[in-house]
Amino acid sequence: MKINGTLINYYFHCKRQFWLHGNRINLEDNSEDVRIGKILHELKSEGKKNTEISIDNVKIDKITDEYLVEIKKSDADIEAVKWQVILYLKILKDKGIERKGKIEFEEKNKQNKKILYVELTEELEKELEKLKIDMEKLMESEMPPKTYEVKKCKKCAYYEYCYV
C-alpha cells in the first residue's frame, strides 16, 4: 500500500477515517468542507506556476526554490498536516530534491495567516518509517476501528457512515 498525503493526514486525524478511505470507502464527494478545501486550492493557484504538482501518488500544493508549501483552510489538526508535509519532504528527498516544509493556514475571518515551518531530520525519517509500518498493519485489519464520537466527528465526511 502506498501512503499518500490524505491517508497520513487521516491516520492522525481519525484511525477509522484512515481505514475507511484506505479501503476505498470514499464519502468525501458529499462533504462541504472538502469542497471548500478544493476551491481554496484552486483560488490560491489561479494564474501561478509551481502549484499542485503530482509526484508518485501525492499532490503537492506548491514548490518554491526553498520550500514545499502545503495550504490548509484551518489549523484544526496541526499534527496531521505536519506529518503530511514530512511524507512529502521524504518523497522529494528520495528523488534528490531537498526542501524545507512550509504550511500556510488560510483561516477564514482572520487577517493574518498562520505559518508553520517543518524540516526533515533523520529522526523524523525514522519515525515516518515506523508510522508507515503501523499504518500498513491497521489497513490490513479486516474491520475498521470502532467509533468514538468526539466534537470533530460532526464535521467529518464519514459522520453518517459511522453514526447514522
N, C-alpha and C positions, 0 to 999 in steps of 0.2 A: 504494500500500500504506500502510495506517495502522499506524504503530508504536504498540504498546501496552507496558504495563509488563513483561509476560512476555518479549516479544521483545527489548526493550532489555537486560533482565537477561541473557537467554541470549546476546546478542551479546557481552557482556563475559565471560560465563562460558565459552562454547564456541561458536565460529562454526558448527560443524557442527550443534549442537543448535538454534541460531538458524535455520539454513536449513531443517532438517527440520520444526521446529514451524511456521515461517512458510509452508511449503509443505504444510501440513495433514497432516503425518505426526505424529500425536499419540499418544504412548505413555505419557503421564502417568497415565492411569487405572489403570495397574498398579503405580504407584510408591508405596511405603510412605512415603517422605519427603514426597511431595506430599500424601498423605492426612494425615500429621501436621501439615503446614503449614495445611491447610484446617481441621482440628479446632482448632488453636491460635487461628486467627482467629475461629471460632465461639465458643469459650470466652471470648475477650477481649471480644467484642462482646455477649455474652448480657445482655439487660436494659438495655443502654445505648443512648443516642441518638447520632447523628452517626457511626455506624460503617458501614463498607463502602458507600461512595457511588459510584454509577456515573455517570461523566461521559464523554460521547462513547464511546470504545472502551476506557476504562480503569476500573478499580475501585480506589478509594482507601480504605484501611483506616479512616481516621478524620480528621475535620477539627474543629479547635477554633477559637476566636477568633484564636489566634496561629499555630497550626501545622497543617500537613498531616502526619499521622502514618502511618508505614509500620511494620508489625510483622513481624519476621523471627524464625525459630526459631534462627538461628545467624548468627554474623558471619564465616562462611567465605568470603564473596565481597563484601567491603565496596564495592569499586569498582562492581560490577554494581548493587547496590541504591542506591548514591549516584546513579547516572545514571537509575535508575528514578524516584527522587524528583525529580530535576531535570526530567525529562519531565513529571511530574505538576504540578510548580510552574509550568512554562511553559503547560501546558493551562489551569490555573486563571487564570494571569495574562492569557491571551488572552480569558478570559471576564470580566475585570475583578475577579478575586478574588486579592488579594495575601496570601500566607502565607509563612512560613519552613518548612523541612522538618525533621522530627524522625524519626529512625529508632531504633526500640526493638528490641534483640536480646534475645529471651527464651531465653537459654542454659539448657539442662537441666543439672541438678546444680550450678547457681550461684545464690547468694543474691541478688547484686546484678545487675540487668540493665544492659547496656551501652547507652548512648545516644549517637547521633551527630547533630549538627545540620548542616543544609545551607541555604545561602541562594542564591537565584537571582541571578546577576550578568549584566551584558551580555556579559562574556567567556564565561561558561558557556552563555548562549543561543546565541552564535555557534558554540561547539564542538558544541552539540547539533544545530544545523542541518547542520554538516559530517558529524556522525555519521549523521544520517538519510539523507544522500546516499550515504554508504558502505554503510549497511545496505540501502538500496534496490538498489544495484548488486550486492551479494552475493546478495540474494534473487532477483534476475533471472537469476543464473547457472543454467545447465542442470543442473549436478550439484552436490551438496553438497561442502564442503571435505573433504579427506582426513582420515582418522582419525589421531590421535596419542594413544596411550594414556598417561594420567597417573593418579596416585593417585585423583583425584576422579572419574574415569570409572566406577569400580566401583559408585558410589552413584547414578549417573545413570539416569533412566528409559529412556534410549536405549541403554544398555550392550549389551543383547542384539542390538539392531538393528545396532550398529556392529561388534561383536566376535564374535558367536556365529553 
